[in-house]
Structures are given as C-alpha cells and as structure tokens.
Amino acid sequence: MAEFSIDRFVDRYARRAAGMTASEVRALFAVASRPEVVSLAGGMPYVQAIPAAEVAAVAHEVLSEMSDVALQYGGGQGAAGLRERLAMLMAEEGVIADPEDVVVTTGAQQALDLIGKIFVDPGDLIAVEAPAYVGALTAFGAYEPRYLPIELDADGMVVEQLEQALVRGERPKFVYTVPNFSNPAGVTMSYPRRQQLVALCREASIPIIEDNPYGLLRFEGDPEPCLRTLDPENVIYLGTVSKTFSPGVRVGWALAEPSVVQRLILAKEAADLCGSSLNMLLTERWFSDETRWRGTLTGLVDTYRSRRNTMLAALDEYMPDGATWTSPHGGFYVWVTLPTWLDAKALLAAAVERRVAYVPGTAFYPDGRGTNQLRLAFCFPTEDRIREGVALLGALLGEEEQLYRSLQG
C-alpha cells in the first residue's frame, strides 16, 4: 500500500468507523519487537513453553483421522466435542456449564465484539472498570457506547461507585469486569465485592460480562468463586485457551443463557460463518489428555510466577520514591502508579530510546485518564530481561525526578 494516498471513500464510511483507531498496545508491537528493546508492553504468552513436538503430533492425529471434518466448514456454535472440553476447563474453577450453552468464538476478543453487537446501540451506557482491558474498550467502542468508569483498588472493582451511579439514575446495558488478575491492573476482586456486585446487578436487572482469561494462572492463595458461579442466570462468562494453551489457535468462548446463545450464534455466523474446524479439533484433542494439558499449565504457572517475582523485586530496587505498584497473585501484569507530575505517555519515546517499552495508562481509560500510570507485562521476557528493562525504566524515571526537583528549586 502506498505510504501516502487519497481516501476516495471518505464520505462513504459509516459514522462508527470514524472512531476506530489502533490501540496504543498494538501500535507498540512494531517497536517492541525490535530485538534490542526490552518489551514489558505486550501481554504475549510464553509459547516457547508449549511442547511444539506434542502439538505437531496432535495436529497429525487430527488430520490423519478426521481430515474430512478438520478441513471443512463447521457449525456456527462450534464443535460439540470442543464445547465439552471447554465445559471441563470451566469446571476447574467451579463453573458448571452445559456444552449447549457455550458458543465457540475466534478468541475471547471476538466474544467481546459479539457482546457489543447484540447488546449495544449508539449512545447506550456500559459500565467498565477503570482501568479496563483496552481490547474490550476497542471492541465495544465500535458500537458507539457511552462509558461509566468504575474505579479499581486492591480488592477489584469499587462496587459502591456502581451502586451510587444506579442511585443517581444511571442504567448501564451491562457491567464488564475482569475479576481475576485483571488486565491491566493485576488485581483480583475480593469475595465480598463479588457478592455485592452480583446482588446489585441482579436486583437492577443488569447483566454482568465476566471475562476470565487468566483464572487458571494462579501463583498462590485460594481462588475466589467466579461471578458465574454466584449467579448463573445473570452472568455471561467469557473464556479463552490463549493463556492456558495457545493464542495461535484462536479459540475462545462465551457461556450464557439459551436466549443469549442464540443471538451470539446469529451474530457470529454473520461475521465469519464458523470458526476454524482444524483449530477447534486440535484444541479439543489437546485437552483430551489430562496429563498433557495439566503438565503444560503447571510449567506455564511456574514460569510466570518466577517472572512475577523478578519484576516485583526489580521494582523494589529501581523505582523512584513515590511510585507504587500492584502485587498480582496470578496473570500477566503489574500496574504502576507514578508521582502525579510524571507523564508516562510523554516519556514513552525516551524509554524506547533507552531500549525499554511499556504501555501508558491512558490506553486503559475511556476518558483519557492515567497519564501517571503504566502497565508492565512479565509474561514474555526472561527474568534477566525483566530486570534489565525495569532498571532502564527506573533510571529514566530517576533522571526525570531529579530534573523536576531542580526546576522546583
């Protein structure tokens, strides 16, 4: 494509296309992929821990035994055998699911888009965490909603703020949350908050969208019950195998009540007709061997735990006074809050020049807040690279602090 071109269709696009922009996370990938840059930005799973030879063997089995199915179109709801395996995975976290209530999607990202498509009209209000997963904001944003940001603290969503909004007369179409090791903050919603949220939303007849990509990546402590477990009728549950197996197979899912399932299937069939039969069968076969998938998951959790520990130790050593950060018990991310006079977005170019990348906090707020915050990912870099990256970032921030204090006299 030419570097400069005239947009001949500029007056033909739908209004919603005007608001479609690349997320700050995606825009960072080109820079962060440079080998000299320590990328603490992208939340890429450490796929090197996946035994490639075993994946190849599973793919060979599928193609040898079921090529006529694997290479053909499938149904819009997704392969029945895979839906049974996904129900098995949900049962690991206490979620009881009928495979008939599961829709397989092209990653959980497509599930977010389909949720937006079937629920959101232009101008509708939706409640999201602040900060919220940038991919959800992007997916929902295509349907032109208004946002009701609800703050996070160490115990997850501050449900009292949602309650106050409802008292004021606000009525969001749904509440979206990542309650386990949230992206980007890494925090986990406490049990009292979970009880409070499901009770409040049930009374107000507001559905909850529970996005749970990281739930099985717990490093320590006892798990909290999923929101879907606390209220199966009012919670739509989203999952993915991207974090427990492979993001490359693009297998996610939604668990919902039958009326929602039927609308999701229709919306999915309009978007891509069906998912990849080959990828669905490969994923089904992978999770049919309990020793194999559990062993791989255990290895991933051990790796991520060690990298989390390295990042937290490096932050303790290198971050300037006044900086604070979360201490996640699982997942991929640490959320850093800098002194208010530091602008993480403005400093990103300087950080990349020093060979370290992160995601500025503004990417995760629909209203542009978060200038003094940033997300660091510990999932992909090695421990040596994590320590190097945090040291480089800490040095930059320390210099900025000295400059600020010198200007203050």
C-alpha positions in Angstrom: 0.0 0.0 0.0 1.3 3.5 -0.9 2.7 5.5 2.0 0.5 8.4 1.0 -2.9 8.0 -0.6 -6.1 9.9 -1.0 -9.1 8.3 0.8 -11.5 8.2 -2.1 -14.3 6.8 0.1 -14.0 9.3 2.9 -17.6 10.3 2.6 -18.9 6.8 2.4 -17.8 5.3 5.7 -20.2 4.6 8.4 -20.1 7.1 11.3 -18.8 4.5 13.7 -15.7 4.0 11.5 -14.5 7.5 12.4 -13.9 6.4 16.0 -11.9 3.3 15.0 -8.2 3.8 15.9 -5.3 1.5 16.6 -4.9 0.8 20.3 -1.8 2.0 22.0 -0.9 -1.6 22.7 -1.0 -2.6 19.1 0.9 0.5 18.0 3.7 -0.5 20.3 4.2 -4.0 18.8 6.4 -2.9 15.9 8.7 -1.0 18.2 8.7 -3.6 21.0 9.5 -6.4 18.6 13.0 -4.9 17.9 15.5 -7.3 19.5 17.4 -4.6 21.3 14.2 -3.3 23.1 13.1 -5.0 26.3 9.4 -5.2 25.8 7.4 -5.0 29.1 4.5 -3.9 26.9 2.7 -6.7 25.1 0.8 -9.5 27.0 2.1 -12.3 24.8 2.0 -15.8 26.4 5.3 -17.6 26.7 4.6 -20.1 23.9 8.1 -21.4 24.0 6.9 -23.4 27.0 4.4 -25.2 24.8 5.8 -28.6 23.7 5.8 -28.0 19.9 6.5 -31.6 19.1 3.4 -32.7 21.0 1.3 -30.1 19.3 2.6 -31.3 15.9 1.7 -34.9 16.9 -1.8 -33.8 17.9 -2.3 -32.0 14.6 -1.1 -35.1 12.7 -3.6 -37.2 14.6 -6.4 -34.9 13.8 -5.6 -34.7 10.1 -4.9 -38.4 9.8 -8.1 -39.4 11.5 -10.5 -36.6 10.7 -9.3 -34.7 7.7 -12.8 -34.6 6.1 -14.1 -32.8 9.1 -11.0 -30.8 10.0 -10.7 -29.2 6.6 -14.4 -28.5 6.1 -16.8 -25.8 7.3 -18.3 -26.3 10.8 -21.3 -25.1 12.7 -21.7 -21.5 14.0 -21.8 -22.6 17.6 -18.6 -24.6 17.4 -17.7 -28.3 17.5 -19.6 -30.2 20.1 -16.6 -32.1 21.4 -14.7 -28.9 21.9 -17.6 -27.4 23.8 -17.5 -30.4 26.2 -13.8 -29.8 26.8 -14.4 -26.1 27.5 -17.0 -27.1 30.0 -14.4 -29.3 31.6 -12.0 -26.3 31.8 -14.6 -24.1 33.4 -15.4 -26.8 36.0 -11.7 -26.4 37.1 -12.8 -23.1 38.5 -16.2 -24.2 39.8 -18.3 -23.1 36.9 -20.9 -25.7 35.9 -21.7 -25.4 32.2 -23.9 -27.2 29.8 -22.0 -27.5 26.5 -25.2 -26.5 24.7 -24.9 -23.1 26.4 -21.4 -22.5 25.0 -20.5 -20.6 21.8 -17.0 -21.1 20.5 -15.5 -17.8 19.2 -12.4 -16.7 17.4 -10.6 -15.9 20.6 -12.3 -14.2 23.5 -11.8 -11.0 21.6 -14.5 -12.0 19.1 -16.8 -12.8 22.0 -16.4 -9.2 23.2 -17.3 -7.9 19.7 -20.3 -10.1 19.6 -21.5 -8.9 23.0 -21.2 -5.4 21.8 -23.1 -6.2 18.6 -26.1 -7.8 20.3 -26.4 -5.5 23.3 -25.2 -2.0 22.5 -27.0 0.7 20.5 -25.3 4.0 19.8 -25.4 6.1 23.0 -26.0 3.2 25.3 -24.2 3.3 28.7 -22.0 0.5 29.7 -20.1 0.1 32.9 -16.4 -0.8 32.8 -13.5 -0.9 35.2 -11.2 2.0 35.4 -8.6 1.0 34.2 -10.2 -1.5 31.8 -8.9 -4.0 29.3 -8.0 -2.0 26.2 -9.3 -4.7 23.8 -12.7 -4.6 25.4 -12.8 -0.8 25.0 -11.9 -1.2 21.4 -14.5 -3.9 20.7 -17.3 -2.1 22.4 -16.2 1.3 21.0 -17.2 0.2 17.5 -20.9 0.2 18.6 -20.7 3.8 19.9 -21.5 3.5 23.6 -21.0 5.9 26.5 -18.9 4.6 29.3 -19.5 4.6 33.1 -15.9 4.0 34.5 -15.9 2.3 37.9 -12.6 2.6 39.8 -10.4 -0.3 40.8 -8.5 -0.7 44.1 -6.6 -3.6 45.6 -9.9 -5.5 46.0 -11.0 -5.0 42.5 -14.0 -3.0 41.3 -15.3 -0.5 43.8 -18.9 -1.7 43.7 -20.0 1.2 45.9 -19.3 3.6 43.0 -21.6 1.5 40.7 -24.3 1.5 43.4 -24.1 5.3 43.7 -24.4 5.6 39.9 -27.6 3.5 39.9 -29.0 5.6 42.7 -28.3 8.7 40.5 -30.5 7.0 37.8 -27.7 5.6 35.6 -28.7 2.3 33.9 -25.9 0.6 32.0 -26.7 -2.1 29.5 -24.2 -4.3 31.2 -21.2 -4.3 33.6 -17.9 -5.6 32.1 -15.2 -6.9 34.5 -12.0 -9.0 34.6 -12.3 -10.1 38.2 -9.3 -12.5 38.3 -5.8 -10.9 37.9 -7.2 -8.1 35.8 -5.8 -6.7 32.7 -4.2 -4.2 33.2 -4.1 -3.8 36.9 -3.4 -7.4 38.0 -5.8 -7.1 41.0 -8.4 -9.7 42.0 -11.9 -8.8 43.1 -12.5 -9.8 46.7 -15.2 -12.2 47.7 -17.3 -9.6 49.5 -17.1 -7.4 46.3 -18.2 -10.3 44.2 -21.2 -10.9 46.3 -22.0 -7.3 46.3 -21.7 -6.9 42.6 -23.9 -9.9 41.7 -26.6 -8.9 44.2 -26.6 -5.3 43.0 -26.8 -6.3 39.3 -29.4 -8.9 39.8 -31.7 -6.5 41.7 -31.2 -3.9 38.9 -31.6 -6.5 36.1 -28.2 -5.5 34.7 -26.2 -8.4 33.1 -22.6 -8.9 34.1 -19.9 -9.8 31.5 -17.3 -11.8 33.3 -14.1 -12.0 31.3 -11.8 -14.7 32.8 -8.7 -15.3 30.6 -6.2 -15.6 33.5 -8.2 -17.6 36.2 -6.1 -20.8 35.9 -2.8 -18.8 36.1 -2.9 -18.6 39.9 0.5 -18.4 41.6 -0.6 -18.7 45.2 -3.6 -18.4 47.5 -7.1 -19.9 47.2 -9.3 -18.9 44.2 -12.4 -16.8 44.7 -15.6 -18.2 43.1 -16.4 -17.0 39.6 -19.2 -14.5 39.3 -21.0 -17.0 37.0 -20.9 -19.5 39.9 -22.5 -16.9 42.2 -25.3 -16.0 39.7 -25.5 -18.3 36.7 -28.6 -16.6 35.3 -27.3 -13.0 35.2 -23.6 -13.5 34.3 -22.3 -14.1 30.8 -18.9 -15.8 31.1 -16.1 -15.4 28.6 -13.0 -17.6 28.4 -10.1 -18.5 26.1 -7.4 -21.1 25.7 -4.9 -18.4 24.6 -3.3 -18.3 28.1 -3.5 -22.0 29.0 -2.6 -23.4 25.6 -2.0 -21.3 22.5 -3.2 -17.9 21.3 -2.4 -19.0 17.8 -5.4 -21.4 17.6 -7.7 -18.5 18.3 -10.2 -20.5 20.4 -12.3 -18.6 22.9 -15.9 -18.9 24.1 -18.9 -17.4 25.7 -21.2 -19.2 28.2 -24.6 -17.7 28.5 -28.3 -18.5 28.8 -30.0 -20.1 25.7 -31.7 -16.8 24.5 -28.3 -15.1 24.6 -26.6 -18.1 23.0 -28.9 -18.0 20.0 -28.2 -14.3 19.4 -24.5 -14.8 19.7 -24.6 -17.7 17.2 -26.5 -15.5 14.7 -24.1 -12.6 15.2 -21.1 -14.9 14.8 -22.4 -16.5 11.6 -22.9 -13.1 10.2 -19.3 -12.2 11.0 -17.3 -15.4 9.9 -19.9 -18.1 9.4 -17.9 -20.5 11.6 -14.6 -21.0 13.4 -11.7 -23.0 12.1 -12.6 -26.7 12.3 -9.0 -27.6 12.2 -8.1 -25.4 15.2 -11.2 -26.5 17.1 -10.4 -30.2 16.7 -6.7 -29.6 17.5 -7.7 -27.8 20.7 -10.3 -30.5 21.6 -7.7 -33.2 21.2 -5.0 -31.3 23.2 -7.3 -31.0 26.2 -8.4 -34.7 25.9 -5.1 -35.7 27.5 -5.3 -34.6 31.1 -1.6 -35.3 31.9 -0.5 -33.3 28.8 -2.5 -30.1 29.4 -2.1 -30.1 33.2 1.6 -30.6 32.9 1.9 -27.8 30.3 -0.2 -25.5 32.5 1.9 -26.2 35.6 5.0 -25.3 33.7 3.5 -22.0 32.5 2.3 -21.1 36.0 5.8 -21.8 37.4 7.4 -19.7 34.7 5.1 -16.8 35.2 5.3 -16.9 39.0 9.1 -16.7 38.8 8.9 -13.8 36.4 6.4 -12.0 38.5 8.8 -12.4 41.5 11.7 -11.0 39.5 9.6 -8.0 38.3 8.4 -7.1 41.9 12.0 -7.4 43.2 13.3 -5.2 40.4 10.6 -2.6 41.0 11.5 -2.5 44.7 15.2 -1.9 43.7 14.9 0.5 40.9 11.7 2.5 41.1 11.9 6.1 42.4 10.3 7.3 45.7 6.6 7.9 45.4 6.0 5.1 42.8 3.6 2.3 43.8 2.5 -0.9 42.1 0.2 -3.8 42.4 1.4 -7.3 43.5 -0.7 -9.8 41.5 -1.3 -13.3 42.6 -1.6 -14.5 39.1 -1.9 -13.5 35.5 0.5 -11.3 33.4 0.6 -7.8 34.6 1.8 -5.3 37.2 0.2 -1.8 37.3 2.5 1.1 38.2 1.4 4.5 39.5 4.0 7.2 39.4 4.0 10.6 41.1 1.4 12.8 39.6 3.9 15.1 37.9 5.3 12.3 35.7 3.6 11.7 32.4 4.1 8.0 31.3 2.8 8.6 27.8 5.1 11.6 27.2 8.1 9.6 28.5 7.5 6.5 26.3 9.6 7.7 23.3 12.5 8.4 25.7 12.0 5.0 27.3 12.1 3.3 23.9 15.3 5.2 23.0 16.7 3.6 26.2 15.6 0.2 24.9 12.6 -0.5 27.2 8.9 -0.4 26.3 5.7 -0.3 28.4 2.0 0.6 27.8 1.0 4.1 29.1 -2.0 4.0 31.4 -4.1 6.3 29.2 -4.7 3.3 26.9 -6.9 1.7 29.5 -9.3 4.6 30.3 -12.1 5.6 28.0 -11.8 9.2 29.3 -8.1 9.7 28.9 -7.0 9.4 32.5 -4.0 7.5 33.7 -1.2 9.8 32.5 0.9 8.9 35.5 0.3 5.2 35.3 1.6 2.4 33.1 1.3 -1.4 32.6 4.2 -3.7 32.8 3.9 -7.3 31.5 6.1 -10.0 33.0 4.7 -12.9 30.9 7.1 -13.0 27.9 10.6 -11.6 28.7 13.1 -13.8 30.5 14.0 -12.9 34.1 17.3 -11.3 33.0 15.4 -9.1 30.5 12.8 -8.2 33.0 15.4 -7.0 35.5 17.2 -5.1 32.7 14.1 -3.4 31.5 12.9 -2.3 35.0 16.4 -1.0 35.7 16.4 1.0 32.4 13.0 2.4 33.2 13.9 3.2 36.8 17.0 5.1 35.6 14.9 7.2 33.2 12.3 8.0 35.9 15.1 8.9 38.4 16.5 11.4 36.0 13.1 12.9 35.4 12.6 13.2 39.2 16.0 15.0 39.5 15.0 17.4 36.7 11.7 18.1 38.3 13.1 18.8 41.7 15.8 21.1 40.2 13.1 23.1 38.5 11.2 23.3 41.7 14.2 24.9 43.3 
